[in-house]
């Protein structure tokens, strides 16, 4: 799942805490001009419907911290951003 908040660099978040992600994105947002987009990649929240937020899961030998869709919507709101999600 990609969440668009586009910039030339694609951030990939897997095991960072939400606080670390928030700091990274806030720093980036502070350098952007109006209507610029930040793009980052996370695991699809639908890939582990029985997992709780914060659960560590492994997909193809890569560890991730699971977060539901609402966590990402809430993050976008905290950052005063619009979240765009691609169709899968």
GICORQUI-V482538 format. One record per residue. N is the residue number from 1. RES is the residue in one letter. PSI is psi as a letter, one per 20 degrees, with the letter a starting at -180 (NA if undefined). OMEGA is omega in whole degrees, -180 to 180 (NA if undefined). D_FIRST is the distance of its C-alpha to the first C-alpha in Angstrom with 1 decimal. Layout:
[[N	RES	PSI	OMEGA	D_FIRST] [N	RES	PSI	OMEGA	D_FIRST]]
//
This chain:
[[1	X	p	175	0.0] [2	X	p	177	3.8] [3	X	p	-178	6.5] [4	X	o	178	9.8] [5	X	NA	NA	13.0] [6	X	p	178	14.5] [7	X	r	-171	16.5] [8	X	i	-178	17.7] [9	X	p	179	15.9] [10	X	o	175	12.3] [11	X	q	176	12.0] [12	X	p	-180	10.4] [13	X	p	179	10.9] [14	X	g	-177	11.8] [15	X	j	178	15.3] [16	X	q	175	16.2] [17	X	r	178	17.6] [18	X	h	177	16.5] [19	X	g	177	19.8] [20	X	g	179	19.0] [21	X	g	179	15.7] [22	X	g	179	17.7] [23	X	g	179	20.5] [24	X	g	-178	18.5] [25	X	h	177	16.9] [26	X	g	178	20.4] [27	X	g	-180	22.1] [28	X	g	-179	20.0] [29	X	h	-180	20.3] [30	X	i	179	24.1] [31	X	i	-176	24.3] [32	X	q	172	22.7] [33	X	r	-179	24.6] [34	X	p	176	24.0] [35	X	j	172	21.2] [36	X	q	-174	19.6] [37	X	p	170	15.8] [38	X	p	179	13.9] [39	X	p	175	10.6] [40	X	q	-175	8.7] [41	X	p	177	6.0] [42	X	r	175	5.5] [43	X	q	178	5.6] [44	X	p	-180	4.7] [45	X	i	179	7.8] [46	X	i	-176	9.4] [47	X	i	-178	10.0] [48	X	m	-175	12.9] [49	X	i	-180	14.5] [50	X	j	-179	17.7] [51	X	q	176	16.7] [52	X	q	177	17.8] [53	X	p	180	16.2] [54	X	i	179	17.2] [55	X	p	175	17.7] [56	X	p	178	17.3] [57	X	q	178	15.7] [58	X	p	176	15.9] [59	X	o	-179	13.8] [60	X	l	179	15.7] [61	X	j	176	17.9] [62	X	p	180	15.3] [63	X	q	178	15.6] [64	X	q	167	13.0] [65	X	p	-178	13.9] [66	X	p	172	12.4] [67	X	p	179	11.7] [68	X	r	-179	11.5] [69	X	g	-178	10.0] [70	X	h	177	13.4] [71	X	g	-179	13.4] [72	X	h	176	10.9] [73	X	g	178	13.0] [74	X	h	178	16.0] [75	X	g	178	15.1] [76	X	g	179	14.7] [77	X	g	177	18.0] [78	X	h	-179	19.7] [79	X	j	-177	19.0] [80	X	l	-180	20.2] [81	X	r	174	17.2] [82	X	p	179	15.5] [83	X	p	177	11.8] [84	X	p	179	10.3] [85	X	q	180	7.2] [86	X	q	172	7.1] [87	X	q	-176	8.7] [88	X	NA	NA	7.9]]
//
